Amino acid sequence: FTKYKQHFPEKKAPTIITYFSGFNFGVVTNDTIVAIGLDYFLGKDCSFYTRLNSPEYMRKKNQKKFILPYCFEAIANNEFSIFDSGNDFLSQMIYKGKIMYFLDVMLPEISKADKLRVSEIQIAWCEGNEKSIWAYFIDNEILYSNDIKKFNSYINYAPFAKGMPKDSPGRIAYYIGWKIVNDYMENNPRLTLEALMQNTQSQEILQQSGYKP
């Protein structure tokens, strides 16, 4: 929260509450609190999740090392979801990329895989196949699509990314959006984090990023 106050000095750090959520919520937040459901982070091999018929790909995120990324993603969404205005895939991908960039600034000591809440093998797959992922979005006319069925697995948890090998993670749009936003910020070094989060011009961000995997 020291870093958070550096970038958003007018914001007050929220009160932290831990509670039992009934295995329903990892993190709940508003303008004054961050509530952490500790029962959500008992470890991917915890028998409770198996008894609740939680699929394996969902159990992987029930690890305590993900508490901080969960918290700050929830804070970012609480603060900036009003700037998540586009329904097309590009807009959604850029918004998710901004969330990941926000996590980078707030949690620089945490690994890419843990910020994205995937395995090191999955993040390595993303890095090794970035060009192919981008080409798939272009070739299959997904980039500007408004059809959520086409890109749901790219922005939400899923066993793997639709149309891609099973080594791929769900939420792969977070990774590509992250790369685009990183390039955009490198090309606009004077831009503040707050200005980035409030920018809803997804096409402009893509163009000014010069993104070329």
Residue pairs with C-beta under 8 A, 6 or more apart in sequence:
1 13
3 105
3 106
4 11
4 13
4 75
4 106
5 11
5 13
7 105
7 192
7 193
7 194
8 79
8 194
11 79
12 32
14 29
14 31
14 32
14 33
14 34
14 75
15 32
15 33
15 34
16 33
16 34
16 36
17 33
17 34
17 35
17 36
18 35
18 36
18 37
18 38
19 35
19 36
19 37
19 38
20 37
20 38
20 39
21 28
21 37
21 39
21 40
22 39
23 37
23 39
23 40
23 48
23 49
23 52
24 37
25 35
25 37
25 40
26 36
26 37
26 40
26 41
26 61
26 66
26 70
27 34
27 35
27 36
27 37
27 40
27 67
27 70
27 71
27 73
27 74
28 34
28 35
28 37
28 74
29 35
29 71
29 74
29 75
29 78
30 78
31 78
34 71
34 74
34 75
36 67
36 70
36 71
39 48
40 62
41 62
41 63
41 64
41 66
41 67
42 48
42 49
42 62
42 64
43 62
43 63
43 64
44 59
44 60
44 61
44 62
44 63
45 59
46 59
46 62
49 58
49 59
49 62
50 59
54 62
55 159
57 157
57 158
57 159
57 170
58 157
60 117
60 118
60 119
61 117
61 157
65 114
66 114
66 117
68 107
68 110
69 103
69 107
69 110
69 114
69 115
69 117
70 117
72 102
72 103
72 106
72 107
73 99
73 102
73 103
76 98
76 99
76 102
76 103
76 197
77 84
77 99
79 197
80 98
80 102
80 197
80 198
83 95
83 197
83 198
83 199
83 200
84 91
84 92
84 95
85 91
85 200
86 92
86 95
86 200
86 202
87 146
87 148
88 144
88 145
88 146
88 202
89 137
89 142
89 143
89 144
89 145
89 146
89 150
89 151
89 154
89 173
90 143
90 144
90 202
90 203
90 206
91 200
91 202
92 151
92 155
92 173
93 154
93 155
93 173
93 176
93 177
93 180
93 202
94 177
94 180
94 181
94 202
94 205
94 206
95 177
95 202
96 155
96 171
96 173
96 174
96 177
96 178
97 173
97 174
97 176
97 177
97 178
97 179
97 180
97 181
97 182
98 177
98 181
98 196
98 197
98 199
99 174
100 115
100 116
100 174
100 175
100 177
100 178
100 181
101 178
101 181
101 182
101 185
101 193
101 196
102 193
102 197
103 110
103 115
104 115
104 178
104 182
105 193
107 115
111 120
111 123
112 123
113 119
113 120
113 122
113 123
116 123
116 169
116 171
116 174
116 175
116 178
117 171
118 126
118 169
118 171
119 169
121 167
122 167
122 168
122 169
123 169
123 175
125 165
125 167
125 168
125 169
126 133
126 168
126 169
126 172
126 175
129 164
129 168
130 175
130 176
130 179
130 213
131 213
133 161
133 164
133 168
133 172
133 175
133 176
133 213
134 176
134 213
136 142
136 163
136 164
137 143
137 176
140 150
140 163
142 150
142 151
142 154
145 151
150 162
151 162
151 173
152 158
152 162
153 160
153 161
153 162
153 170
154 161
154 162
154 170
154 171
154 172
154 173
155 171
155 173
155 174
156 170
156 171
157 170
157 171
158 170
158 171
159 166
159 170
160 166
160 167
160 168
160 169
160 170
161 168
161 169
161 170
161 172
164 172
169 175
179 211
179 213
180 205
180 206
180 209
180 211
181 196
181 205
181 209
183 209
183 210
183 211
184 196
184 205
184 206
184 208
184 209
184 211
185 191
185 196
187 208
187 209
187 210
188 208
199 205
